[in-house]
Amino acid sequence: MGNAIIKKDILLDLSVGNAGFEFSTSIADAMTKAEAELVVLNETVDSIKGLKSDCDKLDYILAASSGALCGFIDIFLVGKPGESPLGDITDKWFAARTMDFAKLCHPEKKNFESLDSALRFLEKEFKVPYDQTGLGDAGRAVFDLTAKNHHFKSLAHNPSLLGLFFSILDQFSNTSHFITDGQLISLQQADEKWELQGSNIPSKLFCGFANWIGHLISDVSGSSSSAAKGNRGTGLPSPLWTWTNDIIAIKSKLGLRVTETDKAMNELALNIFDKGYDTRFQTAQAIPVFLNELFVRLIYAIRRLFRYFSITPKPERSFALMWKTCEPFSNATVKRMLTVAHGTFCLVDVGDAVGRSFVAGGGAFNAVEFVLRLNVVGVGRFAISLYGETRRAITYNHAKKESDFASREIVIVTNYIEGLKILARQYNDSHLLMFVSDFEKSDAYVEAFGKSAKLAELRNVPSNKILKTKSDIDNYFGGKRNG
């Protein structure tokens, strides 16, 4: 029997066994356990605070303003391929990195003065059998494989895991796989002069992987011929659109039917690639999304920093407390602000893309124009925020039930502790309370019962309520005692 109060008889964790009586606690022990339980309950109640945002009106306004500002940056500075100031910057950045990579790979660490010279070196250094830019007039008519679209159609040119798989496959088997008109085409003996370096399977795998990486870098800024002419060239397809190739390739390998929707999406992806929507432009689209993320986190941190210094007394200030108050990463409030900011960004961006698609289509919806102007990176980031909000809402609803139950328990435990404090003050006869030790350490039950009975008499317990012997207790708990 634990923590039971029966009329005026007070028992704290008393158990009666065949061998005698056992007391596992005292009032002080009970208070210690109750206070420890209270700490756990308070932590349960506090844990729900981290799942619910604490945004005020100004937080929402600033987050929406950041999203709108970055949305306009996307409209006017990113736009679409060929009309993108930020796209020009990313093109130059990729060209510079390509030249750096060529210098790194050159035996003499040569400084390349132009992009076309660096590309010529890389194209020669990282040869692959699947780099067909065309199959002659007949092949071009049948497969529509040209110098402009072969980076997209060739599966090994896709910067994805499936692209790596087909690159290794093509290098080992001297083949070339590409997608055209919803079909997976495989060319056998693609390059008569091709030979994969390496003396065994592991070394060949390493060389194949190195060739894939090196060849991708040589193609990311276009070909050497286009660079020599001063043209932008066709780079690598966006990783966010190569899935249209992956679906057709996987279905073809598994013998599944390729649907018209699969073909339509693949054709749409090919059309936007032909218009310059490649990895370089996708990187330009990521810039306003990154700025939106940065602005919101800075706004959150700066506002909380000012609040911290305004309400925290100087003696209580510390870096740890300041970081806990201002850090803009792991709390629900800043995540809610990011959801608002990215949602506003997408609202502005999609509105612009829809409007311009109707203008380009002469009143009809132009899907290619819409996709060219749609910031897929922003849409993806907003989707991640929505997923996080949904997960936190589900977790919050579950945690709230536990928190509400813990709150009710806190009231009970608090009252229990207050009661124990009253008992501790009222029952302060330590020389009589030694009967606990007598029960635990001695078989002198008669003396122990005498002390307990004497204590009960001092507390004005009626004589017929006092349990004086073990048989009295057995009868009492067995339901045989009257009164």
ABEGO torsion letter per residue (X at the ends): XBGBBBEABBBBGBBBBAAEBBBABBAAAAAAAAAAAAAAAAAAAAAAAAABBABBAAAAAAAAAAAAAAAAAAAAAAEBBGABAAAAAAAAAAAAAAAAAAAAABAAGBBBABAAAAAAAAAAABBBAAABAEAEAAAAAAAGBBAAAAAAABAAABBBAAAAAAAAAAAAAGBBBBBBGGBBBBBBGABAABBBBEABAAAAAAAAAAAAAAAAAAAAAEBAAAAAAGBAEBBBBBAAAAAAAAAAAAAAAAGBBBBAAAAAAAAAAAAAAAAGBBAAAAAAAAAAAAAAAAAAAAAAAAAAAAAAAAABBAAABBAAAAAAAABAAABAAAAAAAAAAAAAAAAAAAAAAAAAAAAAAGGBBBAAAAAAABBAAAAAAAAAAAAAAAAAAAAAAAAAAAAAAAAAAAAAAAAAAAAAAAAAAABABAAAAAAAAAAAABABAAAAAAAAAAAAAAAGBBAAABBABAAAAAAAAAGABBX
